[in-house]
Structures are given as C-alpha cells and as structure tokens.
Amino acid sequence: MLENFWPGSQLNYAALAIPAFFLFVGIEHVAASKLKKSVFQFDSSVANLTIGVAERLLNLFLTASFYGAFWYLYDFALFNIPNHWAVWMLLLLATDLVWYWYHRLGHEVNILWAAHIVHHQSEEFNYTVSARITTLQAIIRNVFWCLLPLVGFHPTMVMATLIIHGAYSFFTHTQMIGKLGWLEYVFITPSHHRVHHASNEKYLNKNYGDLFIFWDLLFGTFQREEEKPVYGLTHPLKSYSFIWQHAHYFLELLFAARRATGLKNKLAVFLGSPESLDQHIRPRLERLYLPHKSAPKPSERYRNYVALQIVAAVVALFLMALFITYLNALSIFVTTSLILLTLINCGALLEQRVWIYPLELLRLMMGVVYLAYVMDQPLLWVGYLILLTGILLRYKATQKKFLVFIYG
C-alpha cells in the first residue's frame, strides 16, 4: 500500500537500472536488425529475462544484508585504509582480482559451478544474457567480496565500486562490438567475453576477468577470439524451464553423490571439477524430468501471450523496487509471489506444458483476493468463487479451450 506518499521522498532510484537495461537491449536489437545479424532468439531471450527478473526481485531483500555484512567485517579490518583517490584505484584492482578468483573457482568447483552454470546456458549472446545471474550466485559472489572490507576498504567505497564493476560487465555481453585495438590488452572487451561464453574446446575456461584482462594474462587463462564462438554449454540444456535451468546441476550432483561410496567420495563430487562429473547423468535426468513435448511452430498469439507475461513481471518488479519503502509486508509478499509465479509460468509456456492452466487459476485467485482485500470489496472474491466453481465443474473442457487458444 502507498501510505503518506509524495513523489521523490523516499523512492528507490536504483530501480531505474531496470528501464536503462531495456533501453540498451532495445538499441542492440535495432542495431542487429539493421545489420541483419541473428543475435536475438525469442525463446532464449525470454528465458534470460525470467532469470534476471528473479535475481533482481530476490536481491531487493538481500542487498541490505550484504551491506550489513560488509560493515560487520569492517570492525575486524586488518588494515586502516584511508579514503584517498589512489585507494579507489587500488580498490578497483582488488575488486577485479577477487572477481577473477571467484569466477575461476565458479568454473572449477562443482558446487560453485552449480550456481554459476545458469549464466552460461544461453545459446545466444546479447545483452539479455547479462541478466542470467541467480540469487545464489549473487550470494556466493558477495561472500568473496567480504574480503574487501575485511582487508580494510570502507564498506561504502566497496559498494560504490561494485556498482561500477557490475555496470561495466553488462556491456561486454554483445556481438555488436568488434575488437577494440589497444584496449584489448588492458580491459575485458566484448571480444574477450565472447570467448568466455563459448563452448569451443579452445575457448573453455578462459578469460575470467570482469574489468581487466591482465589477471588472465598473469594466471595463464587468456585466450584471444579467433574462430567464431559457439555459445552455451558443451552439452546443451534442451530446456527453457525456469525451474529446470536453476535446479538441473544440483540434481546431477545429488545423483552422483548418491552413487558414490564413502563420505570422501561423496564430498569429492561437490568439490571436484565439472569435467570429472559423469556426463551420462544429465541425459538420464532429462528422460526422467523432461517428458517429450511436441514443438509446433509458435503462433503470433502464443508469442504475444508470452511477451505479455514477461512485460507484466518486469513492470511489477520496477514498480515494487521503486516504491518498496512505501509497501507493507502483505503487498510485498503478494507482489513477490505473483512475479515468481509469472516467471515459472513463462518457463512452462516456453516448454508448452499443460500445467500452466492451474497455475493461471492460482495467479488469478491471488490477484483477486488481494484486490478484494485492499479495496475492501468482498464481492470481487465472491464473484471469483462463482467463476472458479464454474471452471472446475467443466475443468477439462475449459482447460482444453485455454491450451488451444494459447498453443494453437
């Protein structure tokens, strides 16, 4: 609820990053269209956005705790580092060094790769891929960054540097910018990051830096872009399911650990490298959890319906983030729940699942009940109950009509 609201008083202006993100995505899309480059795929881009929306949504509740952790550790700082312009440069270097090792370990240790793999699942490469970050990955990343205030960098300086650091990495996720001359020897450029996202054998586990390339040169993980990159995992995921994209590697690790004998071998599954994991596990799990589905040519109506879902989720996220200081606990809970259900629904739509129908009924029920409560209009709830009763009495018929309407 908006209580005692006046424009500009306590708005969360960090929410403006959301329309800025879509502005640059739109510019990239227009540029790709004019150059007739196949950069965007509808299903893949929607899947990228659903993951990004979920991470931004859940991080609304975690960012303050990250900052609080930095302040707590700062009380135990090893050094008293002053606020000086040279210190800002040192902090930027330290931030990128910590990132390099967080990122590298995220590729080399199974349990960390399980959180990071989502970022590499997309078989396209554009600005929407930068959104493929899970909340768990963000938590792990901030655990590594806790080293910075523990060393002695002021928490406010750390947070400001992380904003700059994170903003830069967005612009490296594109095919529209070629090689940049001498800058290739200093910074992580789009060319370097295309290599990192590629599944070509010579490109695997290369270019871990986020801002500077010299960490890769120093630690022997540098690779320049030569042959055309093939994006995605070495074993493609075969699914746009919101749940499966987040959970599949954890399931693979649990399956492998269950088969391993002895505690030492079980721990080795989680602490070993992705290359050591049995590559036959995922196909077995896919046969179990990803039933065969037909793939008819998507209709315009289907695409519009999916687009409507993701637009609704993004708008709801933006408004919630912008006005979050004015929302009560109930409004936050309902909005968060509806956004998450919508993201799951988007994944189910892309997979053409039939269970989107009961999910739609659940979303509708939550929305109507909430509106009836805040508007003090119980007749809305009564009307929904009458409508729901009619639907349930003819469930199979109404479900079939709905699915035919959506999928064709």
N, C-alpha and C positions, 0 to 999 in steps of 0.2 A: 504493500500500500504506500502511496505517496502522502506523507504527512508533513505539514508545515513546509511545503516545497516552494522555493523561489529559484528561478533559473540562475545557475552559476555558483550557488552557495557551496555545496559540497559534492559536486559532480566528480566522478572518477574519470579524469581526462585520458587515462591510459587506454580507455575503451576506444578512443579514436584511432588506435592502431588497427582496428578491425576494418573500417572503411578504407584506410590507407592501403592495407593489404590487398583488398579487392580492386582498388584503383590501379595498382601496379600489375595485378593479374590481368585486368582488362587491357592495359597498354600492351602487355606482352601478347595477348590474344590477338589484338588488332594488328600488331607488327607481324606476327606469324601468318595471319590471314593474307596480308598484303604481299608477303614474300612467298606465299603458297607453301609454307613449311608445315608438316604434320607434327605439331607439338602437343596438341590437346586431344585427349580421348574422353568422351563424355563420362562413361562409367568410372574410369580410373580417376578422373578429376573429382568427381563426386565423392568417391571413396577417400581421396586425400583430404577433402574438406571436412568430411564427417569426423575423421580422426583429429584434425586440427581444432574443430569446434569443441570436441570433448576435452581436449587438453586445456584450451583456454578457459572453458567453463570450470573445470575442477581446480585449476590453478588460481581462480578467484578466491578460493578458500585456503590456499596453501602459501601464496606469496608472502603474506604477513608472517607466517611461521618461519619461512626461510630467512626473512629479515631478522626475526627474533632470535633465530639460531646464530646468525652472524654476530649479533650484539652479545649474546651469552658467551660465545667463544672469545670475543674480543677482550673480555675481562681476564682471560688467561693468555693473552698475546705474548709471544716470545720476545718481540721487539717493540719499541715505541717509535713507530714510523710517522714522521711529520707530514702535514698537508703541504706539499710543495709541488710545483709543476713537474719537476723531474720524477717525483714519486708517482705521478699519474702515468707517465710513460713506463716506469718500472712495473706498475700495477697492470697495465695493459699487456706487457710482455708476460708477466707472471700468470695472468688470467688465461692467455692463449697457451702457455706451457701446460697449465693444469688441464685445460681443454684437450690438448693433444693426448695426454696420457689417459684421461677419462675416455676419450673417443677410441683410442687404440685398444684399451682393455675391453671396451664395449664390443669390439670385434673379435677379441681373442679369448674371452672367458664366457662360457656358455650362459651362465645365469645373467650376466650383463648384456649379452647378445640377445637374450630373450626379450629384454626391454627395448633394445635399440633396433632390432630387426624390422620393426614396423616402418621405420624411416626408409628402409631400402626395398620395400616390397613393390613399389610402383614401377611399372614397366614404361612409364613416360617420365620425362624430366622437364619440369617447368616450375614456375613459382608456387603452384599449389603443393608441390612435393615438400617444400619447406615447412608446410603445416603438419606433416606426418610425424608428430612427436607425441608420445604417450605421456600421461601424467607420471607414470612410474619412472620413465626415462628422465623426466624433469627433476624428480626427487633424487635419483641417483646422481645426476649432474650437480645438484646443489650440495650434496654430501661432499663431493670432490671440491667444490668451491669454498666449502667451510675452511679449507686450508688457508685461504687468503686472510680472513680476519684473525685466525689463529697465529699466523706469522706476525701480524701487527698492522695490516692495512685497515683503515677505518671502514666500518660497515656501510656508511653512506657512500663512500668512494667506491666500494666494491659493487654496490647495487647500481650506481651510475655507470660504471664500466661495463657491467653485464648487459645493460640496455644497449650500449653502443655495440658491444660484441655480438649480441643477438641480432641487432638490426642489420649488421654487415652480412651475416651469414645468409640472410634471406636472398640477397641479390646474387649470390653465387649459384643459385638453383635455376639456371636458364641455359637454353641452347641458342638464344638470340644474340649473345655476345661472343665474339671470337677471341682469339689470343690478343693479349694487350701489351706486347713488346716487353720493355724492361720491367714492367710491373710484375710479370710472370716470375721474376727472380726474387721478389720481395713478399708479395701477397698471395693468399689463396684466391685465385681468379675463377670465374665460371669454368674455364678450361680445366683447371686442376680439379675442381669439384665434380665435373662430369666424369673424370677418371675414377674418382672415389665411388661414385654411384654405379659404375659399370660392372657387369658380370663377366667381361672378357678375362681370360685367365691371367694375362699380363698386367691387368689393372686391379686385381684382387688385393685388398688390404694395403692400399696406397693412399697417400695424401690425406692424412688425418687432421692436419691443422685447420683452424677455423678462420684465422685472420692472416697469419704469417706462414709462408712456405718453408722458412729456414729450419723449422723443427723437423720436418720430413727429410730435408737435406742432411741435417745433423744426425738423425737417428736411422737413416737408411731406408726410409719408406716413401721416397719421392718417385713419381713416375709422370713424365710429360704425356700429354694427349697426342697419340699418333694414329692408330687405327680408329675407326668410328666406334664409339661406345655402344654397347648393348645394355640397356638399363634393366634393373630388377635383380632378383635373386638368381643364383646359379641353378636352383630348382624352383621355377615359377610357382606362385602360391595357388593359382587356379580358383581363387575365390575373392569376391568383394565384400563378404560378410563382415560387418563391423565387429562382431564377437570373435569370429574365427581369426581375423587379422591380428587381434590382440592376444589371443589365447593359444594359438597352434604350437608355438615353440615351447611354451611351458608344458603343454601336454606331451610333446615329444620328449622333453627332459624327464618328466614323471614316468613315462612309458619305459624309457631307457633305464632309469634308476630302479624301477620295479624289477626289471630283468637282471640287473647287476647283483652279484652275490657279495655280501660283506659290506660293512659301513664304509671302508676305504674306497671300494669301487663305486659305491653309490655317490659318495662325495665327489669322486673324480668325474662323474657325469656332469655335475653342476659347475665344477671348477675347471674342467677340461676345455679344449678348443672346439669350435663348431665343426672343424674338419674331422675331429675324432668321433663325432656322433654318427651312429648308424644311419645312413642316408635312405634306408628302406623303411624307416619308421613312419615318415610323413605320408607316403602313399598308402600305407595301411590305415592310418588315422583318417585320411581323406575318404577312403572307401567306407569307413565306419560313420563319419560325421558329416560328410558332404554327399548326400544322395544325388544320384544322377538327375539332372534337370534339362528340359528342352531349352533351346536358345533361339526362339523365333526372332525375326528382325523386329527391333523395338519400334513401336508406333510413335507418332508425334505426341499423341495423348499420353503415352507412358512416359516419355521424356519430360513433358511438361509437368506431369504429376510428381516425378522425382525431383525436378528442379524446384517446384513449389515447396516440397518438404525441406530441402536444404536452405532455401531462401528464408523460410519461416524460422528454422533453427538459428540461422545467422542473425536475423533481425532480433529474435528473442534474446540471444546472447548479448548483442550490442546494447540493447535497452537495459538488460539486467546489469551488465557491467557498468554502464554509465550512471545508473541510478541506484546502485547497490546499497549506498549508505542510507537510502530512504525506505528500503524494503524491509518488511517484518519477516520473521522466521518462516511463517506459513507461505508467503509469496515466494521467498527464495526456494523453499522446498518444492513447491508445485512447479515453478518455472524450471528448476533444475531437472526434475523428474520428466517433465514434458519434453525438454530438449533432448535428454538422453534416450527417451523412448523414440523420439523422431529420428535420431541418429541410427538406432538399431533398425528402425523401420526402413531407412534409406538403404542400409545394407541388405535387408531382406528383399526389398524391391529390386535391387540390382541382381540378386540371386533368383528372383522371380519365385519366392516362397509363397505358399498359400496361407501361412500363419500371419501374414500382415493383416488379415481381416480381423481376428480377435484383438490384435494389437491396436488397430484403429478404433475399435469399440472401447478399449481401455483408455486410450488417449481422449476420446470424446467424453467419456464418463468423468475423467479427472478435470477436464476443462469446464464442463457444465457444472459440476459440484462446486468447483472453486468460484465460478462466476455467480452461482446462486448464493454462495456464502458472502462474498464481498459486496454484492449488490442487494443483499437481503431480499432475494426473490425466490422463495421456495418453489414457486410454480415452475421455474425452469427445471428444477430437479424432478418434480412430478411429471412434467412433460417428457423429460428424458427417460424416465422409468417406463412410461407408456410406450414410447418409441422402441426402447430396448426390448420390452416384452414382445412387441410385435415382431421384431427382428429375430429373437430367439425361437419364437414359435415357428418361423419359417427360415431357420438358420441356413440350411443347405442351399435353399433357393436364393436367398439374399446374398450368401457368400459367393455363389456361382456368378450371379449378376455383377457383383463388385469386381471379382477377379477378371471376368471377361471385359468389363469396362476398362480396367487398368492395363491388363496384359494383351488384350485383343484375342 
